[in-house]
Amino acid sequence: MTPVAPAREGAVAPSVPVRRGRVRARVALRRNVSAWLFLAPALLLFAVFKFVPMIRAIQMSFHEVRPYLGDRWVGLDNYHEVLTDPAFVSAAGHTLVLAIGETVGSIVVGLMLALLLEGSARHLWFVRTAVFLPTVTAMAVVAALWRIIYYPAGDGALNSVLGWIGLGPSQFLDSPHTSLLAVMGVGVWRGAPYDMMIFMAGLAGVDRTLYEAAAADGAGPLRRLWHVAFPALRPVFGIVVTLAAIRGLRIFTEIFLLTNGGPNGATEVVMTLVYKLGLERNELGIASAGSMVLLVVTVVLTLIVQGVRRRDRTGAPR
């Protein structure tokens, strides 16, 4: 047998808990490194196509962008021009109206759909799938469909229905008086199924015994809804309001495909105005300033909603 070398004087052998801790630390390090290696390609793409353009937009918002001549520092002049431009103020007003209208409309319709389709019946999966289709359908297809529905002639799809109840034909997208409401209707139609799915997830977490106890106390369907379902859905309302408001503030594709800001600027929003300033008029600095203003408004709105949710959860502001 090979003799065991005696321990050196003064050397202390590591204890078993210390060795176990080192092994656990090495295992945890391997797991973290493996996870970050798998995430690295996605994070790299996200940084290149998200954060780098964002940083460049912030830089451009303080410059007069002159291709081939070099950018010229103008400070806050771009922001001043954006905030005092009547076209931008009008576009911001349209954006605010659309954001409020689509948020309220999609939440109300989505909640009604969730209450109607919530349950465990076998046939409901088909109805839910059919209702959810507008959300996953390409916006180009949705815009083409609604342009057919909104056809302004008397024999158009929606005008024919209105004729049955004695209402005259409407111009919808072609009239400055109705175009904003017409676009808002498309946004509600497309956003309500998304909110419906979030509400259904919240309703699935409500304890059924609470409904039974309320029914035993004589509460009708409306009282059970008000005193049981709505309090349980309070956190869900915060999430839905945040997502719907951000979706409304960032509206672009619907406007671009349905009206392109017309007629006569009646549906111009911040995103379409920024697009036209940057890519059609080549005023990239002013367009970047407008996009930064929209970003700040979106972040502030998100923080306000999160603060309200946190205060409701804790009972007092932090």
Buried (B, 14 or more C-beta within 10 A) or exposed (E): EEEEEEEEEEEEEEEEEEEEEEEEEEEEEEEEEEEEEEEEEEEEEEEEEEEEEBEEBBEBBBBBBEEEEEBEEBEEBBBEBBBEBEBBEBBBEBBBBBBBBBBBBBBEBBBEBBBEBBEEEEEBEEEBEEBBEBBEEEBEEBBEBBBEBBBBEEEBEBBEEBBEEEEEBBBBBBBEEBBBBBBBBBBBBBBBBBBBBBBBEBBEEBEEEBBEEBBEEEBEEEEBBEEBBEEBBEEBBBBBBBBBBBBBBBBBBBBBBBBEBBBEBBBBBBBBBBBBBBEEEEBBBBBBBBBBBBBEBBEEBBEEBEEBBEEEEEEEEE
